[in-house]
């Protein structure tokens, strides 16, 4: 993959400067025309407990009023729970696997897409066609065809003038933005290598209840099935991978790695991954994550350059570098991202993060394939090379299966074992 650092630095510096001055150039004047912001939520699970209040706060900071016109979820209890919590009439709740289609037909201007990752390509497609500004949480797919579908939807969104925000809040956190600008202006020289880590525990497990269908169990316990979440390498660690792609200004060329499972008691995810991401020109990033209780919980990034080093959005040691002045209304990147999303949509200069999050998601998927199979996997095998075994490799459960009623639960506690040609073996 050819890459021009000079072109990247110029483009990145321009975009970062635009983000940093967005508030001063498109602030109150851009958002004062219509004080009411009609928004709908698709996916009323745990993440909505943060995104809904963050959206309300973003609107308040902009002098706007958030009006929730729909609370949509596959499950009635989830939709009602959030509707009651935020004093939204229950008659605005939309329930069912096709709820996203009804949201697309609503008068919502903004839609918060907080469904499990497996649903996001299909849902974004529909919402873009309906002309909605969309926040989609990360990762945005669980297989390569899904990533390419997100990119295609993002390109259509550009033509329609729609704002697409990804849930990668580091891109809207001032420490990370400033460090990215400094790196792009030579503060640590050429990046030689680095690490990205997300170490923690299994966030939650839903045990199967009497009366649940396979579809119900998969959707409620989605975090623990790679067909639904992309494994924790994609669902959580994509944040660190996205920072690496951002700071380096390109995606890796290939991945090799390994992982395994010894403790998890639900679904079919791995417990840990260790990857070598090769960005070309001798630059390697160690990508490492695990979900094992009682282990060291490091989450962060580190990059070493020819002139210094940087710790993610924290300390940077290197030479002085002139950067644009950044201005934010909230230090929480989750809130600031929503502010930028609303402002950009209302100003007629919409942000569009579809490609960058799709490529970071594809990087995670590439690493997952490498660990699951033990093979050397190239980024182009997922995104360009139609002859590759990974190009059209789809998860065994697709979003369409839920609407069709054709969901078949994968065998639980059965995980990929690389090495001898066997694609799947039962966990010991």
Beta strands, then each sheet from edge to edge (+ up, - down):
strand 1: 36-42
strand 2: 65-73
strand 3: 93-95
strand 4: 110-113
strand 5: 133-136
strand 6: 164-166
strand 7: 191-200
strand 8: 254-260
strand 9: 272-278
strand 10: 284-291
strand 11: 299-305
strand 12: 309-310
strand 13: 316-317
strand 14: 377-378
strand 15: 414-415
strand 16: 425-426
sheet 1: 3+ 2+ 1+ 4+ 5+ 6+
sheet 2: 13+ 12- 11+ 7- 10- 9+ 8- 14+
sheet 3: 15+ 16-
end
